[in-house]
């Protein structure tokens, strides 16, 4: 046997063994989770719309959480300024009232948007 035929046999054998060894690893893959508005089987457009809706809801919740964190950070900074005498306590109270109203308004808008989507 020449070198080319031996290399060809080895490559064929190696590829065959690799193909046989991967079939068992693919057998236990989990199924994808359906979106919250699960469509009928085979309806790909509705499936994609469901995933986009769920993604939009997650994005909206992320925006609201960032708003909560930002207002909390600002309130703590203003409280620290008031403790050090650089700001008045009325500013801390005003920030609490306006910040709370803003968070309620953002939460309301996100709830309405979730119903529309």
N, C-alpha and C positions, 0 to 999 in steps of 0.2 A: 504494500500500500504506500502511496506517496503521501507527502505532508498535507496537501490540500484536502484529500479525502479524509484523512484522520482528523484534521481540524473541523471539517464539515460535520463529521460524526459526533465530535465532542460538543460542538455548538448546538446541534440538533438535540442531543441528549440533555444538555444543560437547560435549554429552553423548555423541553418537555417536562423536566423535573420542576422547573419554576412554575410552569402553568398548572401542574397538578398540586403543588404545595399551596397555591393561593386560593384555590376554590373553597377550602375550609374557612379561611379567614373572612371571606365575604358572606358567609352563611348567617352570621349573627348580627348583622347591621340593624340598628333600630330604625323604625319607621319615622317619617317626618311628622311633626305635630301639626295638626290641621289648624287653620286660623279660627278665631272666635266665631266667625260666621261661616261655618263649614258648608260648602256647596255640595251639590250632587256629584257623584263619582264621574270623573271624566270632564268636568266643566272647568277647564284651565283658566279661562278669563275670570270667572268668579273667584277661583282660588287665589289668583294674583291680586285681585281687588281686596280680598280678605287680608292677605299679608300686608298690602299697602296700608289698609285701615289700621291694622294692629301696629304697624311701624309708626304711623302718624300719632296714634294714641301714646305710644312710648315716648316719642319725641315731645309731645305736649307735656307729659308728666315730667320729663327731664327739664324742660323750660321752667315749669312751676317749682320744681325742687331747687333749681339754681336761683330762682327768685327768693324763695324762703331763706336759702343760705346767704344771699347777698344782703337781704334786709336784716337778718340776724347779725351779720358781721358789722354792718353800718350801725346798728343799735348798740352793739358792744363797744364799738369805737367811740360813739357819741357819749355813752355812759362813762367811759374812761376819761374823756375830755372834761365832762362835768365834774367828775371826782377830783381832777387836777386843777379845776378852776378856770379852764380855758373855754368852757361853754356853760350856758345856763341850763338849769334842770328843766325849764319849760321846753327847751329844744329837744330834750330826751323824750318828754311826754308827747310833743308834737310829732316827732319821728315815729313813736310807737303807734299813735293813732293813724297817721297817714300810711305808715307801712302796713298796718293791719288791714286798713281799707283797701290798699292796693292788692294785697294778697287775696282778700276775699273777691275782689273784682276779677283778678286773673283766674282764680279757681272757678268762678262762675262762667267766664268766657270759655275756659277749657272744657267744662261740663257741657255747655251748649254746643261747642264744636264737636265733641265726641258723639253727641246725638245726631248731628248733621252728617258726619262722615259715615 
